[in-house]
Amino acid sequence: MQIRKLNRNEIPPIELLLLADPSRILVEEYLKRGECYIAERNNKIMGVYILLPTKKDTIELINIAVFEHEQGKGVGKQLIMDAIQRSTVNGYKTIEVGTGNSSIGQLALYQKCGFRITSVDRDFFVRNYEEVIFENGIWCRDMIRLSQDLE
């Protein structure tokens, strides 16, 4: 598997990004401001992530998605570790990520990759999304914020 930055003339994998964030408007907005990276094998996209600088020494892993048929194979972990490594090389001191309170698998994965919960943005998804989101039988209302100090 190879992870590379999406070229300017390439079309971002919107449908894949929408697996992680159902708001096309928000996805298109942060695609304009961030850098998109794709994981490929044999020229087929397997996963994607976007890094977005937020503060002076802080960058956010704003969207990470893996096609369902590739999930459970370590692709997500490789994407997260790649994002951490690129952020470190580029001089960032902190990497942040946010996920829904109902995203149980993602919460576990981020913590396995060294992230720690820093805060909860109560009712984030209620305020920012028109449609009600249910995942794992849980109403997704709150944004769980996690971060990791980079060395």
N, C-alpha and C positions, 0 to 999 in steps of 0.2 A: 504494500500500500504506500502511496506517495501522497503527501499533503503539500499543496502549493497555493500561492496567492492567485486569486481569480484575476485574469487579465482584463484590462479596461474594455476591450472590445468583446469580451464574452458576456453572455446573458447569465445573470445569477440564477441559481436553481430555486426560484420562488416557491414552487410547490413543496419542495423539501423544507425550506425555511418556515413555511406555513404549518408544518407539523409541530414545530416548537412554539410558534406564535400565530394564532389564528387571525390576527389583524393585518391584512395586506397593507393598509395605510401605514401602520407603524413599521412593518418590515421594510417597505420601500423607503421610508424616512431614514431609518438607521443604516440602510445599505448605502445611502448617499454620503453619510458622514463617517462610516467605519470602513474597515478592510475585511474583505471576504476571503476565506480560505476553504478549499475543497479537498476532500480525501478521495483519491481515485485508485482503482485497480483495473488494469487492462482498458484504460480510457473510459471507464464507467464510474460515474460519481456514486460514492457510498455514503458520504456525510459532508457536513458543512459547518462552519462557525464564522462568527463575525466578532471582531475586536473593535471597540470604540473607546478612544481616549475620553475621559470624563473630567478629570481634574489634573493639576500639574504633574503629579507622579503616579496617577492612577489610571488604569485601563479596565474596561468592563468586557467580559465575555458575554455579549448581549444576546446571542442566539446560537444554539448548537443543536443540530438535528442529524439523525442517522436514519436512512431508509429502514422500514420495518423488517425487511428480509435480511438486513445486515446487523440488526440489533442482537445483543447478547454475544457478540464475537470480539469484543474489546475495541471496536472502532471508536465509540464515544470516549473511552478512557484515553486512547491515543490522541484524539482531537483535543481533549482538555490538556493533556501533558504538552502537546505541541503549542497550544495557546500560552501556557505558562512559560515555556522555554522562549518563545518569540518575545513575549512581554519582558522577560528578564534581560534578554540580549539587547532590547531596545531601551533599556534603562528605567523601566517603570519600577516603582517600589511596592505597589500593591495591585493585585488583580481582584476584581469583584465579579460576582455573578448573582443573579436573582432567579428564583423559580417559584412556582405556585405551591401553596401549602398542601395541595393534593398530589404533587409530583414526587411520590415516595421513592421511586427508583432513582430519580435524578438527585434528590437530596442525599441519598446514600452514596451515590457515585461521586458527587462533589466532595463530600467529606472523606471518602477513600483517597481522593486526589489531593488532600491537604487543606481544603477550604474549611473555614469555621463560620458558624452562624453568628452574624453581627447584629441583625435587627429584623423586625417584622414590620412591613408597611401594610397596616390593616386596611382591608377593603380596597386594595390596589386594583384588583381585577373587576370589582363592582364599579369603581369610578371610571376605569379606562376601556372597558369592553362592553358593547351593547348586549351581546349574547351571554347568557349564563353558561359557565364552563363547569362540567362535571368530569372528574378523572378518578379512576380507582374507586368509584362510588362515593367520592367526597366532593362537596361544593368547593370549587377553587375561588376563594375570596381574597386571601392574603398573599403578598409577595414576601417570600423568605429571602433575605439578603445574606450572602456569604462573602467572605474575602480571604485572601491569603497574602501574607507578606512575602515579597520576593527578595532574594539575596543577590 
